[in-house]
Amino acid sequence: MKRLAYSAIGIVGILALLILAKNILIPLAYGVILWFLGHYFKNLAYKIPFFKKYLPSWLVSSVIFLFIVLVLVLVSSVISSNVNALIQSYPRYQVNIDGIIEKINGIFKIDIYQNLTEKLKDFEFDTLLKTLADALSSIFGNIVMVLLYALLIVSEETSFTTKFKKLFNNSNNYNMASNILDKINASISDYIRLKTIVSLLTGVVGYVFLLIMKVDAPFFWALLMFLLNYIPTIGSLIATVFPAVFSLIQFGEFGPFIIILVGLGVLEWFIGNIIEPRVMGKSLNISPLVTIIALVSWGQIWGITGMLLSVPITVVMVIVLSQFESTKKVAIILSENGDLD
């Protein structure tokens, strides 16, 4: 009973820390992800003999991080320009919204739709765009802190191994801890790399489709699809609905809306259910139910950031819990099929 009470107090304390210190922990989490990406690109660069033989490690790391910074700056600039263009087109969209409302009233002629009309007339699309842009900007916000954390992690790499060894009194404990870190590094690196490839494919194909359909700001919606694809299950649903609803507002017709909704829905389904399982393979070992619970839980704690990081955090939890007899049963419950190897 006492052990259960201590566990409950510990969990509450951890949750309180995660919530109260989220302004510090969220940039740190993004910094770790950035470090994983930089580490992956560095290993990729070192597969070229010239880089490995003639270029020092610090120079390769510097070039990679400079490239990442330039990409983030470019993406932020494109987001800003696209949102501004959409906001400037708001008067034209407002006319289409009024036309859609009239069509709905003409078809159904029910009091409930009259009430819906009154509510929709108060709808401010430019406010929605600004809210959406702010959510995306929060991912790229605090970029200085994120990069600082990532660079500090890189600078600590060489000394970390030495300090890590000195933390343990015997080689058995060191080997076990080292094994845990290796598994975490391999699993998270694979997940970020493979999920990025799948998300990039989703964004590129979505961009081409929206460009063909002549939807305004296709890059903005493709970028939204790319980012939302990191959120399990509901991310792809939101990525399908947003551009489709926007097309209804842009064109004022139900035809393009249905085509885009069905087209993006088929695209998300095909990539999510056919391509992604083949690409990801056995890189994850999490129950689908646990994935949803983790998504909702971390979403409550850290918002959109929590949703984006819910899967990597759960993977780390499964790996760590599986290494100890007292928590192995919990890891089995969290895993997909109970196999912890």
KOLSE-897782 format. One line per 2 residues: number of its first residue (from 1); their letters; for each residue x, y, z of N, C-alpha, C. Coordinates in steps of 0.2 Angstrom, whole numbers, plus 5000, padded with zeros to 4 digits. Each point is the difference from the previous one (the first is absolute). Layout:
NUM = a = X,Y,Z,X,Y,Z,X,Y,Z | ...
***
This chain:
1 = mk = 5004,4994,5000,4996,5006,5000,5004,5006,5000 | 5006,5000,5004,5004,5006,5000,5004,5001,4994
3 = rl = 5001,4994,4996,5004,5001,4994,4995,5003,4995 | 4994,4998,5000,4995,5003,4995,4999,5007,5002
5 = ay = 5000,5002,5006,4999,5007,5002,5006,5004,4997 | 5006,4998,5001,5006,5003,4997,5000,5001,4993
7 = sa = 4998,4995,4997,4999,5000,4992,4995,5005,4998 | 4995,5000,5003,4995,5005,4999,5002,5008,5001
9 = ig = 5004,5001,5005,5003,5006,5001,5005,5002,4995 | 5004,4995,4998,5005,5001,4995,4997,5002,4993
11 = iv = 4995,4996,4998,4996,5002,4994,4997,5007,5000 | 4997,5002,5006,4997,5006,5000,5006,5006,5000
13 = gi = 5005,4998,5003,5006,5005,5000,5003,5001,4993 | 5000,4994,4996,5003,5001,4994,4995,5004,4995
15 = la = 4994,4998,5001,4995,5004,4996,5000,5007,5001 | 5001,5002,5007,5000,5007,5002,5006,5003,4997
17 = ll = 5006,4997,5000,5006,5002,4997,4999,5001,4992 | 4997,4996,4997,4999,5000,4993,4996,5006,4998
19 = il = 4995,5002,5004,4996,5005,4998,5003,5007,5002 | 5003,5000,5006,5002,5007,5002,5007,5002,4997
21 = ak = 5004,4995,4998,5006,5001,4996,5000,4999,4993 | 4993,5000,4997,5000,4999,4993,5003,5005,4995
23 = ni = 5001,5006,5002,5003,5005,4996,5007,4999,5000 | 5003,4996,5004,5007,4998,5000,5001,4993,4996
25 = li = 4995,4996,5002,5001,4993,4998,4998,4999,4992 | 4995,5004,4998,4998,5000,4993,5006,5002,4995
27 = pl = 5003,5005,5001,5006,5002,4996,5006,4995,5000 | 5000,4997,5006,5005,4995,5001,4999,4994,4996
29 = ay = 4993,4998,5000,4998,4994,4997,5001,5001,4992 | 4999,5006,4998,5001,5001,4993,5008,5000,4998
31 = gv = 5003,5003,5005,5008,5000,4999,5002,4993,5000 | 4998,4995,5004,5002,4993,4999,4998,4997,4994
33 = il = 4994,5002,4997,4998,4997,4993,5004,5003,4995 | 5002,5006,5001,5005,5003,4995,5006,4997,5000
35 = wf = 5003,4998,5006,5006,4997,5001,5000,4993,4997 | 4994,4996,5000,4999,4994,4997,5001,5001,4992
37 = lg = 4996,5005,4998,5001,5001,4992,5007,5002,4998 | 5003,5004,5004,5007,5002,4998,5005,4994,5001
39 = hy = 4998,4996,5005,5005,4994,5001,4999,4995,4994 | 4993,4999,4997,4999,4996,4995,5003,5003,4993
41 = fk = 5000,5006,4999,5003,5003,4994,5007,5000,5000 | 5003,5000,5006,5007,5000,5001,5003,4993,4998
43 = nl = 4996,4995,5003,5002,4993,4998,4999,4999,4993 | 4995,5003,4997,4999,4999,4993,5006,5003,4996
45 = ay = 5002,5006,5002,5006,5004,4997,5006,4996,5000 | 5001,4996,5006,5006,4997,5001,5000,4993,4996
47 = ki = 4995,4998,4997,5000,4995,4995,5004,5001,4994 | 5001,5007,4999,5004,5002,4994,5007,5000,5003
49 = pf = 5005,4997,4997,5007,4999,5002,5003,5007,5001 | 4999,5004,4995,5003,5007,5000,4999,5004,5007
51 = fk = 4993,5000,5002,4998,5003,5006,5003,4997,5006 | 5000,4994,5000,5003,4996,5006,5007,5001,5001
53 = ky = 5004,5001,4994,5007,5000,5000,5003,5007,5001 | 4997,5005,4997,5003,5006,5000,4996,5006,5004
55 = lp = 4994,4999,5002,4996,5005,5003,5000,4998,5008 | 5001,5005,5004,5000,4998,5007,4992,5000,5002
57 = sw = 4999,4997,5006,4993,4999,5002,4997,5006,5002 | 5003,5005,5003,4997,5006,5001,4998,5004,4994
59 = lv = 5003,5000,4995,4999,5003,4994,4993,4997,4996 | 5000,4993,5000,4994,4997,4997,4994,5002,5004
61 = ss = 5001,4999,5007,4994,5002,5004,4998,5007,4999 | 5004,5005,4999,4999,5007,4999,4996,5001,4994
63 = vi = 5002,4997,4995,4997,5000,4993,4993,4998,5000 | 4999,4994,5004,4994,4997,5000,4995,5004,5004
65 = fl = 5002,5003,5006,4996,5004,5003,4998,5007,4997 | 5005,5002,4996,4999,5006,4996,4994,4999,4995
67 = fi = 5001,4994,4997,4995,4998,4995,4993,5000,5003 | 4999,4996,5006,4994,5000,5003,4997,5007,5002
69 = vl = 5004,5004,5002,4998,5007,5002,4997,5003,4994 | 5004,5000,4994,4998,5003,4994,4993,4997,4998
71 = vl = 4999,4994,5001,4993,4997,4998,4995,5002,5004 | 5001,5001,5007,4995,5002,5005,4998,5007,4998
73 = vl = 5005,5004,4999,4999,5008,4998,4996,5000,4993 | 5002,4996,4995,4996,5000,4994,4993,4998,5001
75 = vs = 4999,4995,5004,4993,4997,5001,4996,5005,5004 | 5003,5004,5005,4996,5005,5004,4998,5006,4995
77 = sv = 5005,5001,4996,4998,5006,4995,4995,4998,4995 | 5000,4994,4998,4994,4998,4995,4994,5000,5004
79 = is = 5000,4997,5006,4994,5000,5004,4997,5007,5001 | 5004,5005,5002,4998,5007,5001,4997,5003,4993
81 = sn = 5003,4999,4995,4998,5003,4993,4993,4996,4998 | 5000,4994,5001,4994,4996,4998,4994,5003,5004
83 = vn = 5001,5000,5007,4994,5002,5004,4998,5007,4999 | 5005,5005,4998,4998,5007,4999,4996,5000,4993
85 = al = 5002,4996,4995,4996,5000,4994,4993,4997,5001 | 4999,4995,5004,4994,4998,5002,4995,5005,5003
87 = iq = 5003,5003,5005,4997,5005,5004,4998,5006,4995 | 5004,5002,4996,4998,5005,4995,4995,4998,4995
89 = sy = 4999,4994,4999,4994,4997,4996,4994,4999,5004 | 5000,5002,5006,4994,4999,5005,4994,5002,4997
91 = pr = 4999,5007,4998,4994,5002,4997,4997,4996,4995 | 5004,4997,4995,4997,4996,4995,4998,4993,5003
93 = yq = 5003,4998,5005,4998,4994,5003,4993,5001,5004 | 5000,5006,5003,4993,5001,5004,4994,5000,4995
95 = vn = 5001,5003,4994,4995,4999,4995,4998,4993,4999 | 5005,4996,4999,4998,4993,4999,4997,4996,5006
97 = id = 5002,5002,5006,4997,4997,5006,4992,5002,5000 | 4999,5006,4998,4993,5002,5000,4996,4997,4995
99 = gi = 5003,4998,4994,4997,4996,4995,4999,4993,5002 | 5004,4997,5003,5000,4993,5003,4994,5000,5004
101 = ie = 4999,5005,5005,4995,5000,5005,4993,5000,4996 | 5000,5005,4995,4993,5000,4996,4999,4994,4997
103 = ki = 5005,4996,4997,4998,4994,4997,4998,4995,5005 | 5003,5000,5006,4997,4995,5005,4993,5001,5002
105 = ng = 4999,5007,5001,4993,5002,5002,4995,4998,4994 | 5002,5001,4994,4996,4999,4994,4998,4992,5000
107 = if = 5005,4996,5002,4999,4993,4999,4996,4997,5006 | 5001,5002,5006,4997,4996,5006,4994,5004,5002
109 = ki = 5000,5007,5001,4995,5004,5002,4997,4997,5007 | 5005,4999,5004,4998,4998,5007,5002,5005,5005
111 = di = 4997,5001,5006,5002,5005,5004,5007,4999,5003 | 5002,4994,5001,5006,4999,5003,5006,5003,4995
113 = yq = 4999,5000,4994,5004,5003,4995,5000,5007,5000 | 4994,5003,5002,5000,5007,5001,5004,5002,5006
115 = nl = 5000,4996,5005,5004,5002,5006,5008,4999,4998 | 5001,4995,4996,5007,4998,4998,5002,5006,4996
117 = te = 4996,5003,4996,5002,5006,4996,5002,5006,5004 | 4996,5001,5005,5001,5006,5005,5007,4999,5003
119 = kl = 5002,4994,5002,5006,4998,5003,5006,5001,4995 | 4999,4997,4994,5005,5000,4995,5002,5008,4997
121 = kd = 4995,5004,5001,5001,5007,4997,5004,5003,5005 | 5001,4998,5006,5004,5003,5005,5007,4997,5000
123 = fe = 5001,4995,4995,5006,4996,4999,5006,5005,4997 | 5005,5000,5003,5006,5005,4998,5005,4995,4997
125 = fd = 5001,4999,4994,5005,4996,4997,5007,5002,5001 | 5001,5007,5000,5006,5002,5001,5003,4999,5007
127 = tl = 4995,5000,5005,5002,4998,5006,5003,4993,5001 | 4996,4995,4996,5002,4993,5000,5007,5000,4997
129 = lk = 5001,5003,4994,5007,5000,4997,5005,5002,5005 | 4999,5006,5003,5005,5002,5005,5001,4995,5006
131 = tl = 4995,4997,5002,5001,4995,5005,5004,4994,4998 | 4998,4998,4994,5004,4994,4997,5007,5002,4999
133 = ad = 5001,5006,4997,5007,5002,4999,5004,5001,5007 | 4997,5002,5005,5003,5000,5006,5002,4993,5003
135 = al = 4996,4995,4999,5001,4994,5002,5006,4997,4996 | 5000,5001,4994,5006,4998,4996,5007,5004,5002
137 = ss = 4999,5006,5001,5005,5005,5002,5003,4997,5007 | 4996,4998,5004,5002,4997,5007,5005,4995,4999
139 = if = 5000,4996,4995,5004,4994,4998,5007,5003,4998 | 5000,5006,4997,5006,5003,4998,5002,5005,5004
141 = gn = 4996,5002,5005,5002,5005,5005,5005,4998,5005 | 5003,5005,5003,5005,4998,5005,5006,4997,4996
143 = iv = 5001,5002,4994,5005,4996,4996,5007,5001,5003 | 5001,5006,5003,5007,5001,5002,5001,4995,5006
145 = mv = 4995,4999,5005,5001,4996,5005,5001,4992,4998 | 4996,4999,4995,5000,4993,4997,5007,4998,4997
147 = ll = 5003,5005,4996,5006,4999,4997,5006,5000,5006 | 4999,5004,5005,5005,5001,5005,5000,4993,5004
149 = ya = 4994,4997,5001,5000,4994,5004,5003,4994,4995 | 4999,5000,4994,5002,4995,4995,5008,5001,5000
151 = ll = 5003,5006,4999,5007,5001,5000,5003,4998,5007 | 4997,5001,5005,5003,4998,5007,5000,4993,5000
153 = iv = 4995,4996,4998,5000,4993,5000,5006,4997,4995 | 5001,5004,4995,5005,4998,4995,5007,5001,5004
155 = se = 5001,5005,5003,5006,5002,5003,5001,4995,5006 | 4995,4997,5003,5001,4996,5006,5001,4992,4998
157 = et = 5000,4999,4993,5000,4993,4998,5007,4997,5002 | 5005,5003,4999,5007,4998,5001,5001,4998,5007
159 = sf = 4998,5005,5005,5001,4999,5007,4994,4996,5003 | 4995,4999,4997,4994,4996,5003,5002,4993,5001
161 = tt = 5004,4997,4996,5002,4993,5000,5004,4999,5007 | 5005,5004,5001,5004,5000,5005,4996,5001,5007
163 = kf = 4996,5005,5000,4996,5001,5006,4995,4994,5001 | 4997,4997,4995,4995,4995,5001,5004,4994,5003
165 = kk = 5006,4998,4998,5003,4995,5003,5001,5001,5007 | 5002,5006,5002,5001,5001,5007,4994,5000,5005
167 = lf = 4994,5000,4997,4994,5000,5004,4999,4993,5003 | 5003,4995,4997,4999,4993,5002,5006,4997,5004
169 = nn = 4998,4996,5005,5006,4997,5004,5003,4993,4997 | 4995,4997,4996,5003,4993,4997,4998,5000,4992
171 = sn = 5003,4996,4997,4999,5000,4993,4993,4997,4998 | 4997,4996,5004,4994,4997,4998,4994,5005,5000
173 = ny = 5000,5005,5005,4996,5005,5000,5001,5005,4994 | 5006,5001,4999,5002,5004,4994,4998,4997,4993
175 = nm = 5001,4994,5000,4998,4997,4993,4992,5000,4999 | 4996,4999,5006,4993,5000,5000,4998,5007,4998
177 = as = 5002,5005,5003,4998,5007,4998,5002,5002,4993 | 5006,4998,4998,5003,5001,4993,4995,4997,4995
179 = ni = 4998,4994,5002,4995,4996,4995,4994,5004,5000 | 4997,5002,5005,4994,5004,5000,5001,5006,4996
181 = ld = 5005,5004,5000,5001,5006,4996,5001,4998,4993 | 5003,4995,4998,5001,4997,4993,4993,4999,4997
183 = ki = 4996,4996,5004,4993,4999,4998,4996,5006,4998 | 5001,5005,5005,4996,5006,5000,5002,5004,4993
185 = na = 5007,5000,5000,5003,5004,4994,4998,4997,4993 | 5000,4993,5000,4998,4997,4994,4993,5000,4998
187 = si = 4996,4999,5005,4992,5001,4999,4998,5007,4998 | 5002,5005,5004,4998,5007,4999,5003,5002,4993
189 = sd = 5006,4998,4999,5003,5003,4993,4996,4996,4994 | 4999,4994,5001,4996,4997,4995,4993,5003,4999
191 = yi = 4997,5001,5005,4993,5003,5000,5000,5007,4997 | 5005,5004,5002,5000,5007,4997,5002,5000,4993
193 = rl = 5004,4995,4998,5003,5000,4993,4994,4997,4996 | 4997,4995,5002,4995,4997,4995,4993,5004,5000
195 = kt = 4999,5002,5006,4994,5004,5000,5000,5007,4996 | 5006,5003,5000,5002,5006,4996,4999,4998,4993
197 = iv = 5003,4994,4998,4999,4998,4993,4993,4999,4998 | 4996,4997,5004,4993,4999,4998,4996,5006,5000
199 = sl = 5001,5005,5005,4997,5006,5000,5002,5005,4994 | 5006,4999,4998,5002,5004,4995,4997,4998,4993
201 = lt = 4999,4993,5000,4996,4997,4994,4993,5003,5000 | 4997,5000,5006,4993,5002,5001,5000,5008,4998
203 = gv = 5004,5004,5002,5000,5007,4998,5001,5001,4993 | 5005,4997,4997,5002,5001,4993,4994,4998,4995
205 = vg = 4997,4994,5001,4994,4998,4996,4994,5004,5002 | 4999,5002,5006,4995,5005,5001,5001,5006,4997
207 = yv = 5006,5003,5000,5001,5006,4996,4998,5000,4993 | 5003,4994,4997,4998,5000,4993,4993,4999,4998
209 = fl = 4996,4996,5005,4993,5000,4999,4996,5006,5001 | 5002,5004,5005,4997,5007,5001,5002,5005,4995
211 = li = 5006,4999,4997,5002,5005,4995,4996,4998,4993 | 4998,4994,4999,4996,4998,4994,4993,5003,5001
213 = mk = 4998,4999,5007,4993,5003,5001,5000,5007,5001 | 5005,5004,4999,5001,5007,5000,4997,5003,5007
215 = vd = 5002,4996,5005,4999,5003,5007,5005,5005,5002 | 4998,5006,5003,5004,5005,5002,5005,4998,5005
217 = ap = 5006,5002,5000,5006,4998,5005,5000,4993,5000 | 5002,4996,4995,5000,4993,5001,5006,4998,5004
219 = ff = 5006,5004,5000,5006,4998,5004,4998,5000,5007 | 4996,5005,5002,4998,5001,5007,4996,4994,5003
221 = wa = 4995,4998,4996,4996,4994,5001,5004,4993,5000 | 5005,5000,4995,5004,4994,5000,5005,5000,5006
223 = ll = 5002,5006,5002,5005,5000,5006,4995,4998,5006 | 4994,5002,5001,4996,4998,5005,4999,4992,5000
225 = mf = 4999,4997,4994,4999,4993,4999,5007,4997,5003 | 5005,5002,4998,5007,4998,5002,5001,4999,5008
227 = ll = 4998,5006,5003,5001,5000,5007,4994,4996,5004 | 4994,5000,4997,4995,4997,5004,5001,4992,4999
229 = ny = 5003,4998,4995,5002,4993,4999,5004,4997,5006 | 5003,5004,5004,5004,4998,5006,4995,4998,5005
231 = ip = 4994,5003,5000,4995,4998,5005,4996,4994,4999 | 5001,4995,5004,4996,4993,4998,4993,5001,4999
233 = ti = 4997,4997,4995,4993,4999,4999,4996,5006,4999 | 4999,5005,5004,4996,5006,4999,5004,5005,4996
235 = gs = 5007,4999,4999,5003,5005,4996,4999,5000,4993 | 4999,4994,4997,4998,4999,4993,4993,5002,4999
237 = li = 4996,4999,5005,4993,5002,4999,4999,5008,4999 | 5004,5003,5005,5000,5007,5000,5003,5003,4993
239 = at = 5005,4997,4998,5004,5002,4994,4996,4999,4994 | 4995,4996,5000,4995,4999,4995,4994,5005,5000
241 = vf = 4998,5001,5006,4994,5004,5000,5002,5008,4999 | 5005,5002,5003,5002,5007,4999,5000,5003,4993
243 = pa = 5004,4997,4996,5000,5002,4993,4994,4999,4996 | 4996,4995,5002,4994,4999,4997,4995,5005,5002
245 = vf = 4999,5002,5006,4996,5005,5002,5002,5007,4997 | 5006,5001,5000,5003,5006,4997,4998,5001,4993
247 = sl = 5000,4994,4996,4998,5000,4993,4993,5002,4999 | 4996,4998,5005,4993,5002,5000,4999,5007,5001
249 = iq = 5004,5003,5004,5000,5008,5001,5003,5003,4994 | 5005,4998,4997,5003,5003,4995,4996,5000,4993
251 = fg = 4997,4994,4999,4996,4999,4993,4993,5002,5001 | 4997,4999,5006,4993,5001,5001,4996,4995,4997
253 = ef = 5003,4994,4998,4996,4994,4997,5002,4994,5004 | 4995,4995,5000,5001,4994,5003,5004,4995,4996
255 = gp = 5000,5001,4993,5004,4995,4996,5007,5000,5002 | 5004,5005,5000,5007,5000,5002,5001,4997,5007
257 = fi = 4996,5002,5004,5000,4998,5007,5000,4992,5001 | 4995,4997,4996,4999,4993,5000,5006,4997,4997
259 = ii = 5003,5002,4995,5005,4997,4996,5007,5000,5004 | 5001,5006,5004,5006,5001,5004,4999,4996,5006
261 = lv = 4994,5000,5003,4999,4996,5006,5002,4992,4999 | 4997,4998,4994,5001,4993,4998,5007,4998,4998
263 = gl = 5003,5005,4996,5006,4999,4998,5005,5000,5005 | 5000,5005,5005,5005,5000,5005,4999,4994,5005
265 = gv = 4993,4998,5001,4999,4995,5004,5003,4993,4998 | 4999,4999,4993,5003,4994,4997,5008,5000,5001
267 = le = 5002,5006,4999,5008,5001,5000,5002,4998,5007 | 4997,5003,5005,5002,4999,5007,4999,4993,5002
269 = wf = 4994,4997,4998,4999,4993,5001,5005,4995,4997 | 5002,5002,4994,5005,4995,4996,5007,5001,5003
271 = ig = 5002,5006,5002,5007,5001,5003,5000,4997,5007 | 4994,5002,5004,5000,4998,5007,4999,4992,5001
273 = ni = 4997,4997,4995,4998,4993,5001,5004,4995,4996 | 5003,5002,4994,5003,4996,4996,5008,5001,5000
275 = ie = 5002,5007,4999,5007,5001,4999,5003,5001,5007 | 4997,5004,5005,5003,5001,5006,5002,4993,5004
277 = pr = 4995,4995,5000,5002,4994,5004,5006,4996,4997 | 5000,5001,4993,5006,4997,4997,5006,5003,5001
279 = vm = 5000,5007,5000,5006,5004,5001,5002,4999,5008 | 4995,5001,5004,5002,5000,5007,5002,4993,5003
281 = gk = 4997,4995,4997,5001,4993,5002,4999,4999,5007 | 5005,4997,5004,5000,4999,5007,5004,5005,5004
283 = sl = 5001,5006,4997,5003,5005,5004,4997,5002,5006 | 4993,4999,5000,4996,5002,5006,4997,4994,5003
285 = ni = 4999,5000,5007,4998,4994,5003,4995,5003,5005 | 4994,5003,4998,4995,5003,5004,4993,4998,4998
287 = sp = 4996,4998,5005,4993,4999,4999,4997,5006,4997 | 4995,4998,4995,4996,5006,4997,4996,5004,5005
289 = lv = 4997,4996,5005,4997,5003,5005,5004,5004,5005 | 5006,4998,5001,5005,5004,5004,5002,5006,4996
291 = ti = 5000,5000,4994,5002,5006,4995,4995,5005,5001 | 4993,4998,5000,4995,5005,5001,5000,5003,5007
293 = ia = 5001,4996,5005,5000,5002,5007,5006,5005,5001 | 5005,4998,4997,5006,5005,5001,4999,5006,4996
295 = lv = 4997,5000,4994,4999,5006,4996,4995,5005,5004 | 4995,4997,5003,4995,5004,5004,5004,5003,5006
297 = sw = 5003,4996,5003,5003,5002,5007,5006,5005,4999 | 5004,4999,4995,5005,5005,4999,4998,5006,4997
299 = gq = 4994,4999,4996,4997,5006,4997,4997,5005,5006 | 4998,4997,5005,4997,5004,5006,5006,5003,5003
301 = iw = 5006,4997,5001,5005,5002,5003,5004,5006,4996 | 5002,4998,4994,5004,5005,4996,4997,5002,4994
303 = gi = 4993,4999,4999,4997,5003,4994,5002,4996,4994 | 5001,5004,4994,5002,4997,4994,5007,4997,5000
305 = tg = 5004,5003,5004,5007,4997,5001,4999,4993,5003 | 4996,5000,5005,4999,4993,5003,4997,4995,4995
307 = ml = 4996,5002,4996,4997,4995,4995,5006,4998,4995 | 5004,5005,4998,5006,4998,4996,5005,4996,5003
309 = ls = 5001,5000,5006,5005,4996,5004,4997,4994,5003 | 4993,4999,5000,4997,4995,5004,5003,4993,4998
311 = vp = 5001,4999,4994,5003,4993,4998,5007,4999,5002 | 5005,5005,4999,5007,4999,5002,5000,4999,5008
313 = it = 4996,5004,5003,5001,5000,5008,4997,4993,5002 | 4995,4997,4997,4997,4994,5002,5005,4994,4998
315 = vv = 5004,5001,4994,5005,4995,4998,5005,5000,5006 | 5003,5006,5002,5005,5000,5005,4997,4997,5006
317 = mv = 4994,5001,5002,4997,4997,5006,5000,4992,5000 | 4998,4997,4994,5000,4993,4999,5007,4997,5001
319 = iv = 5005,5003,4997,5007,4998,5000,5003,5000,5007 | 4999,5006,5004,5002,5000,5006,4997,4995,5005
321 = ls = 4993,5000,5000,4996,4996,5004,5002,4992,4999 | 5002,4999,4994,5001,4993,4998,5006,4997,5003
323 = qf = 5005,5005,5003,5006,4998,5002,5000,4998,5008 | 4995,5001,5003,4999,4998,5007,4995,4995,5002
325 = es = 5001,4995,5004,4995,4995,5001,4994,5003,5003 | 5001,5005,5005,4994,5003,5003,4995,5004,4996
327 = tk = 5003,5002,4994,4996,5004,4995,4999,4996,4993 | 5002,4994,5000,5000,4997,4993,4993,4999,4998
329 = kv = 4995,4998,5005,4993,4998,4998,4997,5007,4997 | 5002,5005,5003,4997,5007,4997,5002,5000,4993
331 = ai = 5006,4999,4999,5003,5001,4993,4997,4995,4995 | 4998,4994,5003,4997,4995,4996,4993,5002,4998
333 = il = 4996,5003,5005,4993,5003,4998,5001,5006,4995 | 5005,5004,5001,5000,5006,4995,5002,4997,4993
335 = se = 5004,4995,4999,5003,4997,4994,4994,4998,4995 | 5002,4999,4994,4995,4998,4995,4998,4993,5001
337 = ng = 5005,4995,5001,4998,4993,5000,5003,4997,5006 | 5003,5003,5005,5003,4998,5006,5007,4997,4999
339 = dl = 5003,5001,4994,5007,4998,4998,5004,5006,5002 | 5004,5000,5005,5005,5005,5001,5007,5000,4998
341 = d = 5001,4995,4996,5007,4999,4997,5001,5005,4994
***
